[in-house]
Amino acid sequence: MLPPTGRPLPSIPPNAHHRRTTARPAVPQSFVHISTLYCNCNRKFIKEQVYENEIGYEKIMQIYRTFDDETLEKLRHCLIGKMPNTYTMTKKCAENLVNHRAFHMPAGIFRPPIVMSTYKDPFPGWTDNLYGPSGLCTWSARGLVRCIYGTANCKANMVPADYVVNAMIATAWDIARRFEQRESQLDGKSELPVYNYVSDVNNITWGQYMHLSRRGFHEPFDKSLCYVKAYQKISRIINMMAWFGLKEWKFAHRNIDELNERLPLAEREKLQFNIATINWSEYFRSYLSGIRRYFFKDNANDNKLQQRKTIYRSITHTQRGRNMKKQHHQQQQKKKMTKKLAHNFG
């Protein structure tokens, strides 16, 4: 029998349907699921393992398909349990799903911390969003936020975006390596490797973050804001960040530490993700200026920026002078009142 092309069909051995293809790609491949360091924030100590949900992800998916949005909102607190929001809860569900369905694949789970603007690559200070602390810092620089809830000595768990990307790439390599080892040992079903990207060394606190971020306050922003929309966004961010800023966790990070040591030296130089190598003082020199330049598209030239700095300094100097004058006046009034009371009752 000939196919439509007129060429004969290739001969197929009788037992071909019993054979299993085991060909591998020339380049090792892996699947990295991006989770978050806070997907188990209902615990005090978080290991590099997948924790089961109180309500299985299959049931949550079934509930989501069954009820409308109004009913789901009423069930929200029951579904998230002790988690602060649906974001962390669904991240935890996703980890369970990947762990149950992808155990036979070269797959792993990467948990990044709070991702900040870049340190060096592609250039210092690059960012395209104002999520989390970056938003709070920006609104503080603009004078819209005067008070933030947080514990100054708690670890902030922040890492620049370029370090996070480098760690993801290195994790993909390590996942493929681990999978090959697991197959060669003919292991059965086992949990996927989990990487808590955090360090006990050079992990700045919230107090250090607020102190260092002030270094960019001398560069005023040029473009105006819609203050109504800004305040709506600010209140949401403050409430969300307060839950994390007032707490502290301990994380296991053996897998990420071993990965840094196991990576070949040449690759380690190209994919730098060791948090201990970050110079935070250097990083924060371009932090707010990067937000101004890359997010707000405020590409002022040096002359224009210098003019804004001069105006900003004159305003702050004038305000400081007024405050000092007011304080002096209050002290004089207090002295006069003290003398008057002493004279009346002396």
Phi, psi and omega in degrees: 000135182253141175285173182303334182285345181090354179266146182292148177290145178293147180288136182246125178299149182302325184261020185295327183289348178270349184274151180242130181286128181238015181296139180247151175293152181297322179261130179301139180238153178207162180243120181249117175270123181269113180253220175210150179298339186256019182287350175233040187288359172279357178251156178273322178241124187244115180276171176272069179208166179268127178262135180289147176284152171294321174249122183300150182297331178296318179293321179295320177296321178294318178298318181297321181285337186273317188259158177277176185298321182296317179291321179297323178295325178290330180271359188305310184294329177289324184283320184278341178061237182271003179283150185286333183201173181290334180299307181293324181294315181289330175296321178294318177300317181297321177299318179297317180298312181297319181295325181280326187263338188246019183294337181271001183250164171284077186235156178202172184238127180247126182249098178281153175276208175288120185268124181255181176295167189290154178270310182226322186250138356287340172200158185297137171085005183289136174202157178232016180207168178237038180286149172063220186296333178299321177295316180298318180295320180294315181291331175293318179296330179273358177084013182269341180237126180247343184217132179231135178282131178175162176255119190299325184266007176279143178294134183273337180055058179247144178216138176298150186299321181294326175293321179296316180297317178299319179294323177298315181296316179296323178298320179301318178296316184292325178297316178297319178297315180297321181296319178297320177296318182296319180291322181293334178270000178055042178289156174276206179296132177217161181291151178287152176291140180240138182237107173277105183277088181203162180216150174277346182260133176062029177264104188290156178267170178296324178296318177295322179299312182295324179291313183290324183292342179292347182297337180264002183291343181283354179256091183295150178278148184264320188278145183279167181237156167273102191293330179296310179295322180298315181293326177296317179291321182298315182298323178294316182294318181298315180296321180290315182290333181299321182299322182273328183288341181263001183235164176218143181236163171245136185236138168283140181214036181296317183298318182288327178292315180294325179297318180298324179284326185281335183296133178304148186303317181297319179289326180297325178290324180282324183248063182289120177222010178286112185299334180296340183273358182281128172264100187294328177297317177294320182300315186283353175294331181248012186291297181288325178296327176292320177298316180298318186280315190265330178270310181276357180056037181267081185267056181291141176285174186299321181294316181293319179295322179294323177297317179295321178297319180297316178297317181299315180294321180295321179294313181294324179294317178297316180296321179296320178297319178297318180296318179295319179296319179295319180295320178296318179298319179295322178294320178296318179297321180295319178296316179299317180295322179294317178297320181295317178294320179296321180291320183289324184252007182283000000 
